Amino acid sequence: MKGRKAFASLLAVLMMLTALTACKFGGNVFGGDKEDKPQKTGSGTGASLTYWAELNGNAAGTKSTFQEVPFFQEWQRKTGVNLTFIQPPANQAKEAINVMLASGELPDMIEYEWVNFPGGPEKAIKDGYIVRLNNAIDKYAPNLKKYLSEHPDIDQQIKTADGSYYMFPFIQNDDRLRTYQGLILRKDWLDELGLDVPITIDDWHTVLKAFKTEKGIEAPLTFLGVPNPLFGIEGGGFIGAYGVKKGFYLENGQVKFGPLEAGYKDFLMLFRQWYAEGLIDRNFSAVDSVTQDVSMLTGRSGASIWNAGAGIGTWLPSMRKLDPKVELVAAPYPVLHEGERPEFGQKAPAIGSSGGVAISSKSKHVEEAVKLLDYGYGTEGHLLFNFGIEGQSYVMKDGYPKYTDLILHNPDKLAPSQALAMYTRASYFGPFVQDVRYMEQYYSMPEQKEAIKLWADTDMDEHYLPTTPKTEKESAELSAIMQDVSTLVDDMSLKFIMGIESISDFDSYVEQIKSLNIDRAIQIQQTAYDRYRKPLAEKTGGS
């Protein structure tokens, strides 16, 4: 890129992109954290309730508080409920909720990753933080109750082993919604170098080596290393070629933990070689979404693992403003040998860990809170959460809710992801069922549509471990074990890849993991999975 004018244009693009970082990571990346204090919103005439939640990053890039976002105003108008939002500092939800719970001053509703609560959601109920919702759902939530009765697999995933409902969940029950991430490359560079889209691990080595040596690219492959090292490959990128996943997965119905397996050693050896050759970002363990964006946009990197929306949909238009010849292309999840089918790939859980809303035990308005949250699962609420305000953000055409130019070609130059976050919750999470018709319109570019099809073409369904019901004791024990195991796996993986530890020490590392009681963790996961499968098998007559 030459000249000050081009650099200034690129800087402007980067600043705009930084302000709207990917939907997966909330917050104001420029700082200026908000105080953890109530923010009043709306003018409903019914009950007045308090709601604790972190503002999504795409919304926060445009508006700093909930009361400024049209979706939340409309939600209250439709339900007649006044909401006072308590908004924790950006990207500090875990720390903020611990302080709040310890204080004993709890709002009516809390939106949080309850499945990751220490000891699990059953402990949160028994410790007196949140309400067991079984009776309340039965009395006041006809929409959610009907949905769960029609979807027993989902019903199993939103209860504890003791049968407790604890939240109003974010549900992605259409497989087409659950795969949105994979490998992305600079196709114009491939064409320039006379290379095809890589399929095998050897193909990838050839491509990355060419990017490095023939084009002088500093970090040919970049991927997320935040919130933990190797986070970007956890969906199956590269590691899946060796028949494992970095985490728990299923193999013929049996739970396995990837970092124990021989295939994980093979993956570490691969990345150790690529790191030594300078094919991987030297700072891979510290790469966040903004750093990844900058690397791809500036040409510091030519390949990454990211989303169809926040990756292709955001990068390509920005790149083409500076160079209309830029092209991006998706690659399939890599395999070892040509002709093989990828075993692993990214697939989100049907029940999102984020977006679940619990009702606090201190609430004096349980009935009103349940009715408010149940709204998102009804016909009218479904349209609001997924498509926004009729006549503004969407119009009905032959029964199809079609986004208007306010979303797809925003007059204020908001990206579709930002505009969606203003008027809907479709592109992130919340107490509702996500609609596949949102995706059909959001992924408007041909490169995005092709990517989704390609990335979904794996055998991940055979390995996918769903959200499973656990007891309070199981959740607490699993959490304690995995805290130590995850720290060890991340630390040693970094040392193996960076050449600090000899790969011959892999067996010793496995023994260290076992000494931390990983076998018990696997047993807990297996017990929970078998518990999840039993009622479903009984209903279908299976074994």
C-alpha positions in Angstrom: 0.0 0.0 0.0 1.6 3.3 -1.0 1.2 6.9 -0.1 -0.1 8.8 2.8 -3.6 9.0 1.3 -4.0 5.3 1.2 -2.7 4.9 4.7 -5.1 7.5 6.0 -8.0 5.7 4.3 -6.9 2.4 5.8 -6.6 4.0 9.2 -10.2 5.3 9.0 -11.4 1.9 8.0 -9.6 0.3 10.9 -10.9 2.8 13.4 -14.5 2.1 12.2 -13.9 -1.6 12.4 -12.4 -1.4 15.9 -15.5 0.4 17.1 -17.8 -2.5 16.0 -15.7 -5.5 16.9 -17.2 -8.9 16.2 -20.6 -9.8 17.7 -18.9 -12.5 19.8 -17.1 -10.0 21.9 -19.1 -7.2 23.6 -17.9 -3.9 24.8 -16.4 -0.5 24.0 -12.9 -1.3 22.8 -11.8 2.4 23.2 -12.3 2.2 27.0 -14.6 4.4 29.0 -16.2 1.6 30.9 -19.6 2.4 32.2 -20.3 2.4 36.0 -22.3 -0.5 37.3 -25.4 1.5 38.1 -29.1 1.5 37.0 -30.0 3.0 33.6 -33.7 3.7 33.1 -35.3 2.8 29.8 -38.7 3.0 28.2 -42.0 4.3 29.3 -44.2 1.3 29.8 -47.2 1.6 32.0 -47.1 -1.7 33.8 -44.6 -3.2 36.2 -41.1 -1.7 36.8 -38.4 -4.3 36.8 -34.6 -4.3 36.9 -32.5 -6.2 34.4 -28.7 -6.9 34.6 -27.0 -7.5 31.3 -23.9 -6.6 29.3 -24.6 -4.5 26.2 -23.6 -6.4 23.0 -20.5 -5.1 21.2 -22.2 -4.3 17.9 -24.8 -2.2 19.8 -22.2 -0.7 22.1 -20.2 0.5 19.0 -23.2 2.8 18.2 -25.0 3.4 21.5 -23.5 3.4 24.9 -26.5 2.4 27.0 -29.6 0.2 26.7 -32.1 3.0 26.8 -30.7 4.4 23.5 -31.3 1.1 21.6 -34.6 0.9 19.7 -35.0 -2.8 20.3 -35.1 -2.4 24.1 -37.5 0.5 23.8 -39.9 -1.5 21.6 -39.7 -4.6 23.8 -40.9 -2.5 26.7 -43.6 -0.8 24.7 -45.0 -4.1 23.4 -45.1 -5.7 26.9 -46.0 -2.6 29.0 -43.0 -3.1 31.3 -40.6 -0.4 32.5 -37.1 -1.7 32.6 -34.2 -0.2 34.6 -31.0 -1.7 33.2 -27.9 -2.4 35.3 -25.0 -2.5 32.8 -21.7 -3.9 34.0 -18.4 -2.5 32.5 -17.7 -3.9 29.0 -16.0 -7.3 29.0 -16.1 -7.6 32.8 -19.4 -9.4 33.3 -17.8 -12.3 35.3 -16.1 -9.9 37.7 -19.1 -7.7 38.0 -21.6 -10.4 38.7 -19.4 -11.9 41.5 -19.4 -8.5 43.2 -23.1 -8.1 42.7 -24.0 -11.6 44.1 -21.7 -11.0 47.1 -23.5 -7.8 47.8 -26.9 -9.4 48.1 -28.4 -6.5 46.2 -29.9 -8.4 43.2 -32.0 -7.1 40.3 -35.2 -8.9 39.1 -33.5 -10.5 36.1 -29.9 -11.5 35.4 -28.6 -12.3 31.9 -25.5 -14.4 32.2 -23.7 -17.7 31.2 -25.4 -19.7 34.0 -24.1 -23.0 32.7 -20.6 -21.8 33.7 -21.6 -20.7 37.2 -19.3 -22.3 39.8 -21.1 -25.4 40.9 -23.6 -25.0 38.1 -27.0 -23.5 38.0 -28.4 -25.9 40.6 -25.9 -24.4 43.1 -27.0 -20.9 42.1 -30.6 -21.9 43.0 -29.6 -23.6 46.3 -27.4 -20.7 47.3 -30.4 -18.4 47.0 -29.2 -16.4 44.0 -31.8 -17.4 41.4 -35.3 -18.9 41.3 -36.2 -22.4 40.4 -38.5 -21.7 37.5 -40.6 -24.9 37.1 -43.7 -23.6 38.8 -43.4 -20.1 37.3 -43.0 -21.4 33.7 -45.9 -23.7 34.2 -48.2 -20.9 35.3 -47.0 -17.8 33.4 -44.9 -18.9 30.4 -47.2 -20.6 27.9 -45.0 -19.8 24.9 -41.9 -21.4 26.3 -43.8 -24.3 27.8 -45.4 -25.1 24.4 -42.0 -24.9 22.6 -40.3 -27.2 25.1 -43.2 -29.7 24.9 -42.6 -29.9 21.2 -38.8 -30.1 21.4 -37.9 -32.6 24.1 -34.2 -32.5 23.1 -34.1 -28.8 23.9 -36.1 -29.4 27.1 -33.4 -31.8 28.3 -30.6 -29.2 27.7 -32.1 -26.4 29.7 -32.6 -28.3 32.9 -30.3 -29.5 35.6 -30.0 -33.1 36.6 -32.5 -32.4 39.4 -35.0 -31.3 36.8 -34.7 -27.6 37.6 -35.4 -25.0 35.0 -33.2 -22.0 35.8 -33.3 -19.6 32.9 -35.1 -18.4 29.8 -32.7 -19.7 27.1 -31.2 -18.6 23.8 -32.1 -21.4 21.3 -30.6 -22.2 17.9 -32.5 -25.3 17.0 -31.9 -25.1 13.2 -28.6 -26.7 12.2 -28.1 -24.0 9.5 -27.7 -21.4 12.3 -25.1 -23.3 14.3 -22.2 -23.3 11.8 -20.9 -19.9 11.0 -17.1 -20.1 11.3 -14.2 -21.6 9.4 -11.1 -20.9 7.4 -10.8 -17.8 5.2 -8.0 -16.9 2.7 -7.0 -14.2 0.3 -8.2 -15.7 -3.0 -6.5 -12.9 -5.0 -3.2 -14.0 -3.5 -3.9 -17.6 -4.3 -4.6 -16.7 -7.9 -1.5 -14.5 -8.2 0.6 -17.5 -6.9 -1.2 -20.0 -9.1 -2.4 -22.0 -6.1 -5.8 -23.7 -5.4 -7.8 -23.4 -2.2 -6.0 -25.7 0.2 -7.7 -29.0 1.3 -5.1 -31.1 3.0 -2.6 -30.1 5.7 0.2 -30.4 3.1 -1.8 -28.0 0.8 -2.0 -25.5 3.7 1.7 -25.7 4.3 2.4 -25.0 0.6 0.0 -22.0 0.6 1.3 -20.5 3.9 4.9 -21.0 2.8 4.2 -19.2 -0.5 2.5 -16.3 1.3 5.6 -16.0 3.5 8.4 -16.4 1.0 6.9 -15.2 -2.3 4.8 -12.4 -1.0 6.7 -11.5 2.1 3.7 -11.8 4.4 4.7 -11.3 8.1 2.1 -13.6 9.7 0.5 -15.8 7.0 -1.9 -17.5 9.4 -3.6 -15.6 12.3 -6.3 -16.8 14.7 -7.8 -15.8 18.0 -5.6 -16.4 21.1 -8.0 -14.6 23.4 -9.7 -15.4 25.8 -7.3 -18.4 25.9 -4.4 -19.6 23.7 -5.5 -21.6 20.7 -9.0 -20.4 21.1 -9.3 -19.9 17.3 -8.8 -23.6 16.6 -11.3 -24.9 19.1 -13.9 -25.3 16.4 -11.8 -27.9 14.7 -9.5 -25.9 12.4 -6.3 -27.9 11.6 -6.5 -29.9 14.8 -9.6 -31.8 13.5 -7.4 -33.3 10.7 -5.8 -35.4 13.4 -9.1 -36.8 14.7 -9.3 -34.8 17.9 -10.8 -31.6 19.3 -9.4 -29.3 21.9 -11.9 -30.2 24.5 -14.6 -32.8 25.2 -16.2 -34.7 22.2 -17.9 -38.0 21.4 -16.4 -41.0 19.7 -19.0 -43.7 19.1 -21.0 -42.4 22.0 -18.0 -42.3 24.4 -16.8 -39.0 25.8 -13.1 -38.2 25.1 -10.8 -35.3 26.0 -8.8 -34.3 23.0 -5.6 -33.0 24.7 -5.0 -36.5 26.1 -5.0 -38.2 22.7 -2.1 -39.1 20.3 -3.7 -36.9 17.6 -3.2 -33.8 19.8 0.5 -34.6 19.9 0.5 -34.7 16.1 -1.3 -31.4 15.9 1.2 -29.8 18.3 4.1 -31.1 16.2 2.5 -29.5 13.1 2.1 -26.1 14.7 5.5 -26.3 16.3 6.9 -26.7 12.7 4.8 -23.9 11.3 5.7 -21.6 14.2 9.4 -22.3 13.7 9.0 -21.5 9.9 7.2 -18.2 10.7 3.9 -19.3 9.1 1.9 -18.6 12.3 1.5 -15.2 13.9 4.4 -15.0 16.4 2.0 -13.4 18.9 -0.8 -16.0 18.4 -1.6 -16.4 22.1 -2.4 -12.7 22.4 -4.4 -12.2 19.3 -7.9 -10.7 20.0 -10.6 -9.9 17.5 -9.3 -6.4 16.8 -5.7 -7.6 16.2 -7.1 -10.3 13.9 -9.1 -7.7 12.0 -6.1 -5.4 11.6 -3.8 -8.3 10.4 -6.3 -9.3 7.7 -7.2 -5.8 6.6 -3.6 -4.6 6.3 -2.3 -7.7 4.5 -0.1 -8.6 7.5 -1.9 -12.0 7.3 -3.5 -13.9 4.4 -5.4 -16.6 6.2 -7.5 -16.8 9.4 -10.3 -18.7 11.2 -13.3 -16.5 11.7 -17.0 -15.9 11.0 -19.0 -15.5 7.8 -20.4 -12.2 9.2 -17.7 -10.7 11.4 -15.0 -12.0 9.1 -16.0 -12.2 5.4 -18.9 -9.8 5.7 -16.9 -7.2 7.5 -13.4 -7.6 6.0 -14.3 -7.8 2.3 -16.3 -4.6 1.9 -13.6 -2.7 3.9 -10.8 -4.2 1.8 -12.5 -3.4 -1.5 -12.9 0.3 -0.5 -9.1 0.4 -0.9 -8.6 -2.2 -3.6 -11.5 -3.4 -5.6 -9.5 -6.5 -6.7 -9.3 -8.0 -3.3 -11.1 -11.4 -3.0 -11.7 -13.7 0.0 -12.6 -17.3 -0.2 -13.6 -20.0 2.4 -11.7 -23.2 2.6 -13.0 -26.5 3.9 -11.9 -27.8 7.3 -8.5 -29.4 6.5 -7.9 -33.2 6.3 -4.7 -35.2 6.2 -5.3 -36.9 2.8 -7.3 -35.7 -0.2 -10.6 -37.4 -0.5 -11.2 -37.7 3.2 -14.2 -36.0 4.8 -13.5 -33.6 7.7 -14.5 -35.1 11.0 -14.6 -31.9 13.0 -15.8 -28.4 12.4 -17.3 -25.5 14.2 -20.9 -26.1 15.5 -22.5 -24.0 18.2 -24.6 -25.6 20.9 -28.4 -25.6 20.3 -28.6 -23.8 23.7 -26.2 -20.9 23.8 -24.1 -20.4 26.9 -24.7 -16.7 26.6 -28.1 -15.0 26.7 -29.8 -17.1 29.3 -31.9 -14.9 31.7 -32.5 -16.0 35.2 -34.8 -14.4 37.8 -33.2 -13.5 41.1 -34.5 -14.9 44.4 -34.8 -11.3 45.6 -37.3 -10.4 42.9 -40.8 -9.4 44.2 -42.1 -9.5 40.6 -41.5 -13.1 39.5 -44.8 -13.3 37.6 -44.2 -10.1 35.7 -40.6 -11.0 34.9 -41.6 -14.5 33.6 -44.3 -13.0 31.4 -41.8 -10.4 30.0 -39.3 -13.1 29.2 -41.9 -15.5 27.8 -42.8 -12.8 25.2 -39.8 -13.7 23.0 -41.0 -17.2 22.4 -44.5 -16.2 21.1 -45.3 -15.2 17.6 -45.2 -11.5 18.0 -42.0 -11.6 20.2 -40.3 -14.0 17.8 -40.7 -11.4 15.0 -39.4 -8.5 17.3 -36.4 -10.4 18.5 -35.4 -11.7 15.1 -36.5 -8.9 12.7 -37.3 -5.8 14.8 -40.0 -3.3 14.2 -42.4 -3.9 11.4 -42.4 -1.1 8.9 -39.0 0.1 10.1 -36.5 -2.7 10.2 -38.6 -5.3 8.3 -41.7 -5.6 6.1 -43.8 -8.7 5.5 -43.8 -9.9 1.9 -45.8 -13.0 1.2 -45.4 -14.1 4.8 -41.7 -13.6 4.8 -40.2 -11.0 7.2 -37.8 -9.1 4.9 -35.3 -6.7 6.3 -35.5 -3.1 5.0 -32.6 -0.9 3.8 -32.4 0.4 7.4 -30.7 -2.9 8.1 -29.0 -4.0 4.9 -28.1 -0.6 3.5 -28.2 1.6 6.5 -28.5 5.4 5.7 -26.2 6.2 8.6 -23.5 3.8 7.1 -24.0 1.3 9.9 -22.8 -2.2 9.0 -25.6 -4.8 8.9 -24.3 -6.3 12.1 -24.6 -2.9 13.9 -28.0 -2.1 12.4 -29.3 -5.5 13.4 -28.1 -5.0 17.0 -30.0 -1.7 17.1 -33.4 -3.2 16.2 -33.1 -7.0 16.9 -31.2 -9.5 18.9 -31.0 -11.9 15.9 -27.2 -11.6 15.5 -26.2 -12.3 19.0 -28.3 -13.9 21.8 -31.1 -13.5 24.3 -34.4 -15.1 25.5 -35.8 -16.3 22.2 -35.5 -18.8 19.4 -33.3 -17.6 16.6 -34.9 -17.7 13.1 -33.0 -19.1 10.1 -34.6 -16.4 7.9 -32.4 -13.9 9.7 -29.3 -15.7 8.4 -30.7 -16.0 4.9 -30.7 -12.2 4.6 -27.7 -11.3 6.8 -25.3 -13.5 4.8 -26.1 -11.6 1.6 -22.7 -11.9 -0.2 -22.1 -15.0 -2.4 -18.8 -15.6 -0.5 -20.7 -15.9 2.7 -23.3 -18.3 1.4 -20.6 -20.5 -0.1 -18.6 -20.4 3.1 -21.5 -21.6 5.3 -22.2 -24.6 3.0 -18.5 -25.5 2.9 -17.9 -25.2 6.7 -21.0 -27.3 7.5 -19.9 -30.2 5.3 -18.2 -32.2 8.1 -19.0 -35.2 10.4 -19.2 -33.0 13.4 -22.7 -34.3 14.3 -21.1 -37.6 15.2 -18.7 -35.9 17.7 -20.8 -33.1 19.0 -21.4 -33.2 22.8 -24.6 -31.3 23.6 -25.3 -29.3 26.7 -26.1 -32.0 29.3 -27.9 -31.9 32.7 -25.6 -32.2 35.7 -26.1 -32.3 39.4 -24.8 -29.6 41.7 -22.1 -31.9 42.9 -21.1 -32.9 39.4 -20.9 -29.3 38.2 -18.8 -28.2 41.2 -16.4 -31.2 40.8 -16.1 -30.8 37.0 -15.5 -27.0 37.3 -12.7 -27.5 39.9 -11.0 -30.2 37.8 -11.2 -28.4 34.5 -9.9 -25.1 36.0 -6.6 -26.8 36.7 -6.6 -29.0 33.6 -7.3 -26.1 31.2 -4.5 -24.1 32.7 -2.1 -26.9 32.3 -3.2 -27.7 28.7 -2.9 -24.1 27.6 0.4 -23.6 29.3 2.0 -26.8 27.9 0.5 -26.4 24.5 2.2 -23.0 24.2 5.5 -24.4 25.3 5.3 -27.3 22.9 4.4 -25.1 19.9 7.0 -22.4 20.7 9.8 -24.9 21.2 10.2 -24.2 24.9 9.3 -27.8 25.8 10.5 -30.9 23.9 7.8 -32.8 22.2 9.3 -35.9 23.7 7.8 -34.7 27.0 4.2 -35.2 25.7 3.7 -38.4 27.6 4.8 -36.8 30.8 2.4 -33.9 30.1 -0.4 -36.5 29.7 0.4 -38.0 33.0 0.2 -34.6 34.6 -3.3 -34.1 33.2 -4.3 -37.5 34.6 -2.9 -36.6 38.0 -5.4 -33.7 38.0 -8.2 -36.2 37.8 -9.2 -35.8 34.2 -10.6 -39.3 34.1 -13.1 -38.3 36.7 -14.1 -35.3 34.6 -14.6 -37.5 31.6 -16.7 -39.8 33.7 -18.9 -36.9 34.9 -19.4 -35.8 31.2 -20.2 -39.4 30.2 -22.8 -39.8 33.1 -24.4 -36.5 32.1 -24.5 -37.5 28.5 -26.1 -40.9 29.2 -28.6 -39.1 31.5 -29.4 -36.7 28.6 -29.9 -39.6 26.1 -32.0 -41.8 28.3 -35.4 -40.1 28.1 -34.9 -39.2 24.4 -34.1 -42.9 23.7 -37.2 -44.0 25.6 -39.4 -41.6 23.6 -38.0 -42.9 20.3 -37.8 -46.5 21.3 -34.0 -46.5 20.9 -31.5 -48.2 23.1 
